[in-house]
């Protein structure tokens, strides 16, 4: 393998130390971290997420090498493509569509994958090629295949992997179909978010295979890492979630932005109005709080949009995805919240009931929830796969 001239940078050494101290980088993956620097797989122009400004910023290696390498060595997500490749220029685009994930997330998911010598791995979403190169270092490139829908991203990943000396096969195709030509697989890992896990992956796996997939509902953009085990008869895959993440969504499963005017016409005052004692902090929590995930599991075919808070008031909108039902709860600091609802579904009633269910179950965290995938669809569960419901 070729080496990165800046491989022993202090920032990269510090990143490894932090990941090890945090229990994210396990001892079995440490040699791969050392041998396969993320910087070897990033393009000249990147858009890392700046934690201080809360925005993606353009950084060019040729123009700002110190800054570029500092971001490459940081535990920071880095966008490498905007708007499915239609973006031009250095300013950030509208929708980030390919990236290099935070190293902490990468190694947490690789730990969940629990690879063993000789395992054959199918990766869904080649991206920059870094994740595939890490797997190839551990298992050998002959045991890794990565699928990438975007032909330009696939070509770039193939080129950079070859330049690094890792001859992983990069296949330009929709990852939802899998790649039966080189199956069955012992491990499957996805590096993009899914709302429906293709059963084709189960069919292309060995009994007992492990699948690690960022998964969530359309209720929000967040995901949770599902760690599923394929049944002996390959009729299902079941397992618990290991924690929250947020990935770019598989293109075929991305939700188009809701058009508010298609749901709401006129003023809210004439709508079905009520109130709730549920507070904003209790219902919303933090960005990755488990109650948001739980509500999404219980309220199907619904998306929520959180508006900006002004003068102590924050509206949260709920939109139905199968009809034009909608609801708005306007939280007030120190007061009961106002609720408006319209349409055949009472979406706030559903969401409030789901939140109360989560409370009554002891406010379970992500790891008490799980997912089962069969040829007939997906079922979520709490604590026991037998106590499940469709999602």
N, C-alpha and C positions, 0 to 999 in steps of 0.2 A: 504493500500500500504506500501511496505517496504521503509525505508528511506536510503538515502545515508549518510554515516557517515561524509562526507565532504560537505554536502549540503550548509552550511552557510559559505563557504569559501569567503574571501574578493574578490577574482577574479570573482566569480559568482555574488556577489552582485554588483560589478562594471559593469559587463556585462549587468545586468538588468537595471542599471541606464542609461547606454549609449544607450541601445535599446529604453528605454522610452523617453529619451531626444531627440533622433533622430526621434521620431514618428513612429518607427517600431513596438514596443511592445505596443499595445493598452491596455487600462485599463481592458477590458473584458478578455484579454488573460494573464494578469499579474498573476492571481492566479495559472494558469496552469504552467507558467514559474517557479514560486516559488515551486510548488509541484512536478514537473517532471524534475529533472536535467538531462541534456544530458549525464553526466558522468555515470549514472546508466545503460546506453544502449550501452556503448562503450566496445569493447573487450580489453584484456590486452595489445595487440600489436596494435598500430595504426600508421598511416602515415599522420600526419597533414601537411598542406601546410605552410611552413615557409616563411613569407612575405619578410624577409630580403634576404634570399638566392634564393628565387623563386623556391624552390624545395620541394618535399615531403620528410619528414625525419621520420625514424622509432623511435618510443618512446614506451618503455615498462613500464607499471604501476608497475610491480613487481621490476624492476631495477631502474626506475627513477620516483618515485611517484609524486614528486613536479612538475617536468616538464610535466608529463602526465596530471595531474589535471589542470595545467596552460593552456594547449592546449584545454582540455575539456571545460574549462570555457571561452575560447576566441572566438571571432567572426571569426572563421577560419574553412574552410572545412576540414574534416578528412576522409581520405581513410581507408576503413576497409577490402577491398578485391581487389586483382589485377588479371587480366587475367582470369576472370570467374572462379576463384578458382584454377587454375592450378599453380599459383605462390607458391614458397616455399622459406623460408629464411626470413631475416629481411630487406634486401635491397629492395627498391621499384621495382615493376614489370614494365611491358611495358604499359599496359592499365589499368587505374583505373576502376573497374566495380561495386563497391558498396561503399557507403560512408554515413557519417552524414553531412548534408549540413550546411552551415553557419547559425547560429541562426537568423541573420538578414533576410536572405532569407526565412527561415522557417516561421517566424512570419509575414513577409510581405505577403506571400502566404496564410497563415491562415486568415489574415485580409481580403484579397480578397475573400476568400471562404464565408465569411459573414454567419457563421452558426447561427442557431436559436435553442432554446430548442426543443428537440424531433426530430431534423433532423437525417435522416439516411445517413451515409457517406460511400462511397466506395473509398478506397485509392489504387492507382496503384503504387506498389513498396514499399514493407515493409521496406527494408533496415535494419537498426538497431532496428526498432520498436519505436524509439523516437517520430516521428511524429504521429503515431497511438496512442501512450500513451497520448500525449497532447490532441488529439481529444477526446479520451475516458474520460479524466479527465473533459473535458468541457461538453460532451454529454452523458456519460455513455458508458461502453464497449459494451453493448448490441446493441448500435446504430452504431457501427463502424466495418467494415470488411476491411482487407488489403490483397492485392494479391501480391504474389512474385513468379517470374518465377524460380529463383535459389533455388533448394531444400535445399541446405545447409544453405543459407541465411535465408530462410523461417523457418527452424528448429531452428536456433539460435534466430531469432526474437521471435518465439513462446515461447522459453525457457525463454528469458530475460523478456518478457512481463508478463509471469506467475510469475516469481520470484519477479517482481515489484508489483504484485498484480493486474495487469490490464489484465483481461481475454478477450482481443480482439481476434477475430477469424482471424487467419493467414491462408490463402488459398494458397497452392502451385500450381499455374497455370499461364498461360500467361495472363497478365492484359489486353491485347488487346481484349480478348473475354468477359471481364467483369465477373460479377457473378450474373446472373439473379435470382439465387435461393433466394437471400435476397433482391432483388429490389421490387418496384422501389425506386430509391435513390433521396434524396433532394439535395445532394452535392456529387461531384466527384472531387478528387484531385490526380494529378500525381506527383510523386517525381523523375521522370526520363524524359529526353527530347524525344519529339515525332516529327516526320516529317510528319506523317499522323495520324489524330485523328480518332480512330475507331468509326464508326457510331453506333456500338453496345452500346456504352455508352449513346448515345442519346436515343436509344430504351429502355434502362433500367432505365431511369430517369423519374421523375414526370414532368409535365408541370411547367415551371418556375424554374426548378432546375438550380443550378450554377455549372459550370465545370471550374476548375482552372488547366491549363496544360502548362508546359514549351514546347514551340513549335518553330520551326525554319525551315529553308530550308537547303538543302545539300550544299549550297554555302559556309557556314562556320560552325564552331562548336558552335557558340553562339545560344542562345535561347531568346525568349521573353515570358513573362507570358501572356497567353491568358485567359481572364475571360469571359466565354461564358454563355449565358442564353438559356435554352431549350424552344423552341416555344410551344405555347399552344397545337398545334396539333402534337407535337413531330416529326415534319418533318425536323427540322433543329435546330441548336444551333448557336448563333451569339453573338459577343461581341468584345470589344476593347482589345488591349494589354496594360498592366499596367507598363511594364518596362523590361529592359534586365536582363538576368540571363545566367548561363551556367551550364547545367546538364549533367550527364552521359546519354547516349542515350539508349532508349529501345533496347534490344539486336537484335530483329528482324528488327529494323530500323537503326542500325548502318551502316555507310558507310565504306566499306573496303578502306584502303589506296590506293591512286592512284599510279600506277606504271608508272613513268615518261617515261621509255623506250618504253612502249607500245604506246605512243603518239608521241614522238619526237625521230627521228633518224637523225644523222648528225648534222651539225652546223646550227645556226640560220641565218647566213648570206645569205643563198640561199632561205630563205622563203620570203613570202609577207611582206615587211617592210614598215612602215609608222612612223608617230610621233604623239604626242598629247601634247597639252598645259596644260592638267589637271595635277596638281601637286600631289605628294605623300600625303602631308598633307591633301589636299582637298578631295582626293579620299578615303584615308584610314581612316583618323581621328584617334581617340583613339580606344582601344580594343572594347568598347561597343558603339561606335558612331552610330547614327541611319542610316547614309548613307550606311554602310555595310549591315544592315538589309534590307534597301530599295532596294539596288541592288539585293540582294538575292531574294526578292519578285518578281522582274521584269525579272530576267534572270533565266529561269527554267533549270533544269537538268544540273547544272554546279557547280563545286567546285573550290574555289580559294585557292592557297597556297602562303603564303608570305615567301620569302626567307630572309636570314640574310643580313643585310646591310653591304657592304664593300666598303671602299674608296669612300663614298658618293653615292653609287649606290645600289638600291634595286630592284631585279626582283620580280614581282608578276605574278604567273602563273594561267591561267584559263584552266580547262579541261572539255570537254563535257562528260556527263554521258550516252548519248544515241548513240554517235558515237565517232570517234577519233579526233574531232575538238579540237584545242587548241590555246591559245594565250599567249604571254608573253609581259608585259609592263615593261620596265626597267627604273625606275625613277632615275633621276640625280639631285643632289642638284644644284639649280640655272639654270637648263637647261630644255628644252623640253624633254619629255620622248620618248625613242625608243619603237616601237611596232612591234611585229612579230605575224602573224596569219596564221593558216593552217587548212584546212578541210572545209566541207560544210557550217559550221556556222562561222561567223566572231564574235568570242566571245568578243573580246575587243570592237568592235563596239556596240554590245548589252550592255555591261557593261557601256561604256561611255554614251550611250543614257539613260540608267537607272539612272546614276548619274546626268545627266543634267535634267532629269524629276524630280528627287528629289529636285534639286535646284529651278526649275521653280515653284514647288508646295510650296515654302517657307521653304525648309529644315525641313519638319515635323519630330517631335520626335516620339517615339514609340507609345505614347497614341493617336495619330491621325490615326494610322493604326488599322485594325481589321481583324477578320477571321470569316467566315461562314462555317459550316459543314453540308452537306446534305448526303443523301444516294448515290448521284452521285459523291461526292468528296468534295474538299475544294476550297474556293474562298477567296482571300485577298481583302481588300478594304482600301481606304483612305477617311476618314471623313464620307462617306455615304455608307452603305452596298449595296445600289443599284448600285453603281459605282464600280463594282468588276471585278476580273479576276482570272482565275484558277491558283492554285499553287500546 
